[in-house]
Amino acid sequence: MNNQQLKHVRINDRFWRTRMDVIRDVVIPYQWDALNDRIQDAAPSHAIENFRIAAGEAAGEFHGAVFQDSDVAKWLEAVAYSLITDPNPELEHLADEVIELIGRAQQADGYLNTYYTVKEPGKRFTNLRDNHELYCAGHMIEAAVAYFYATGKRRFLDIVCRFADYIDTVFGPGEHQIQGYDGHQEIELALIKLYHATNEAKYLKLSQFFIDERGKQPHFFEREAANRGDDSLAPWVDPHYQYHQAHLPVREQDKAMGHAVRAMYMYTAMAQLASLTKDQALAEACRRLWDNVTQRQMYITGGIGSQECGESFTFDFDLPGDTSYTETCASIGLVFWAHSMLQLEKDRAYGDVMERALYNGTISGMDLEGKKFFYVNPLEVWPQSCENRKDKQHVKTVRQKWFSCACCPPNLARLTASVGQYVYSAEDEGVYVHLYISSEAEMEVGGQKVKLSQTSEYPWEGDITLTVTPEQEANFTVALRIPGWCRQPRLTVNDQTVDLDAFMKKGYVYLDRNWSKGDRIHLSLPMEVELIQSHPSVRENSGKLAIQRGPIVYCLEEVDNGSNLQAWMVSIDTPFTVQFEDDLLGGVAVITGMAERVDTADWGDELYKPASSRTVPARLKAVPYHLWGNREPGEMVVWIREKHS
C-alpha cells in the first residue's frame, strides 16, 4: 500500500488512535519547538536556522550534525501523515511556510543541503562515505511525496524533483558521472517512492543504480577517499566497509553486518526493487538476509543492532540485554523492511515481525506524554550500573528531552502517524489484512470499491470483527494473517465456521467467495500468557524466560516488584492472571502471578556462601515492555530466571 492509499484508511483504534493523537497534539508541536531551539535544557538543534542561513535570510554558522536537515524532513513527513488522518489548516500553513523556506534555500541547479551550502561550499559529493549527503536528500524526498499525497500540493514535490533530477545528472554509469553511492542508505527507497508519485522511470532506474553499484570492486569509498587525500577511518568503520553494507555486492550478502539502520533502509529498498522488477537474485538475497536477522540477530522485542560501537549488528546469537543498543530507528527500519517483504510475497513471517516491532521495539522509544524519548532500548536496566560503568553509558534509565543526534524522535513520529498504511494491502485478486487495528478502509479490488470495517480491543484482546462492504456483490479474496503466536485461532464468516487448515497458505487464511454488503468475518485469537525461551546459543538468556501475551512482550519494573529484579524466578507451570487496569499507564493488561524470589533475608555480610536453593513465594507483576520507564525510575528486566522443580 502506498501513501496515496493511506488516505483511505481511518484509524479509530483505542491503542493507536491515542498515540496518533499524542503525535498530532504534542509531539509535532514539541518537535517544532526543538527544531527551533525552544526546549529548555535540551540539546540544541538549529535545524530551521540552518535553512534560513542557507537561504540568505540569516547570518551565522551551520550548527549540528552533517545530517541535520533530515530532522526537518522527517518532521514534515510526520506532519503530512497527520494531515492525512486529521486535517489541520494551521499546521498545514506552518508546513507550507517551512517548504517555502526550503525552496528558498535550494540552489539554482537544484542542489539542496544546508551543510554544504553554508559550511563547505564547493565540496559537494566529495565525502559520501561519511557525510550523509544523499541520506538527507532521501528523507527530503520521502517527506515531499507524503506531503503531496496528503495535500495534493506540488510545490514540495517539485522542489525534490529538481533535486533528484540534479542527482541523476551527477550519479550514473556515464564517463563524467560519479559511479558511487552514499554511506548511509536512504536515497534508494526514497527514489522508489518518488517513482510511484511521479511515474518517472528515471527515479526507479537511479535507485537500481545505487543498489547495484554498492560493494563493487575496486571499492568506491577507497577511490573517493584517495581523491580527497583522506586515508582515515572513524573508529567504528571497518576497512572492508561491512559497517556500510558495502563489503560485497548486495546480491552476494547473506548475513546482516554493520550499522543496523543503514542495513534496514537498504534491505527495504532491495525488497521493493525485487517486487517491482521481478529480480529473483535480489529477492533471494532479501530472504537470506531476513532469515539471518530474524532468526539469529533480533531481540524478542523486535529490536536489532546489539552493539553500541557503530550502532551495529555483531554476530549470530549475540543478544545481550543490559548493553544492547537496539536503536529506535533500527526497529522502525525493521517495520519498513517487513512491510516491503509482504509486498514481495505474502508470508506470515513478515507480518509477525512487523507486528512484534510495532508493538514493542518502536513505541518504547517515546513516553506516554510524547515529550521524552529513548534512542537506545535495552532489555535490562540497573540504574547504578548504567551510571557507573563505561560500557553502559549509552543506556539511559529515563527518557531524554531531545538528542544532539535526534534521528529517532521524528522517525517515530512519522511511523506512528502513518500506521494505517501497514494494516491492509489491496491487489487485483483481493484484500490482505496484515494487522488487527480498529479502522475503516476503502480499497479498489477488481475494478470496484470495497470498504472494510475492523473492530477489536487489540492488542489486549484477540476478538476481531471485520465487515466487508463491496459496491455490489462480487467474487474476490479476503486474506487474513493468523499470527504465529496464536495456538488455537477460530474464524467464522456470517457465523459459519471456517476450517482454517483448508484455506491456509504461509500463515494467511484465504477467504475466496462472493461477498455481499455487510458480510461479517469474526476472528478469535485467544491470548494466553506464554513463557518464551531463547535459542540455546543466546548465552545471555541461558536459564531465563520471558513473558509474552499475544503480540506484547512484558517486563518487570522495580516500582512493582522491588529492587534486585535478578532475584525473581518463574517456572514453566507458574500460574498467571491477566487483568486490565484502566487507570494504569493509559489502560493496560497487567500480568500477575505467584512466583518466587531468592531468599536473602538472613544472608549476613558474607560476599560468598555455600550454595543453597532457598526461595520465598512472592507475587510478581509484569507490564508491557513498551511502557517501561513511564513511572518511577528504577530497574527493569525482560528475561527472568527459570526455576526448575
Secondary structure, DSSP 8 states (H G I E B T S, - for coil): --HHHHTTEEE--HHHHHHHHHIIIIIHHHHHHHHTT-STTS----HHHHHHHHTTSS-S---S-TTTHHHHHHHHHHHHHHHHHS--HHHHHHHHHHHHHHHHHS-TTS---HIIIII-TT-TTS-HHHH-HHHHHHHHHHHHHHHHHHH---HHHHHHHHHHHHHHHHBSSSTTSB----SS--HHHHHHHHHHHH--HHHHHHHHHHHHHTT-SS-HHHHHHHHTT-----TT--TT-GGGT-SS-GGG--S--SBHHHHHHHHHHHHHHHHHHT-HHHHHHHHHHHHHHHHHSB-TTS-B--BTGGGB--STT---SSS---BHHHHHHHHHHHHHHHHH---HHHHHHHHHIIIIIIGGGB-TTSS-B-SB--SEE-HHHHHH-GGGTT--SS-BS--SS--HHHHHHHHHHTGGGGTEEEETTEEEE-S---EEEEEEETTEEEEEEEE--TTT--EEEEEEEESS-EEEEEEEE--TT-SS-EEEETTEE--GGGGEETTEEEEEEEE-TTEEEEEE----EEEE---TT-GGGTTEEEEEETTEEEEEEHHHH-S-GGGEEE-TT--EEEEEETTSTTSEEEEEEEEEEE--TT--S-S-------EEEEEEEEEEGGGTTSSS---EESSEEE---
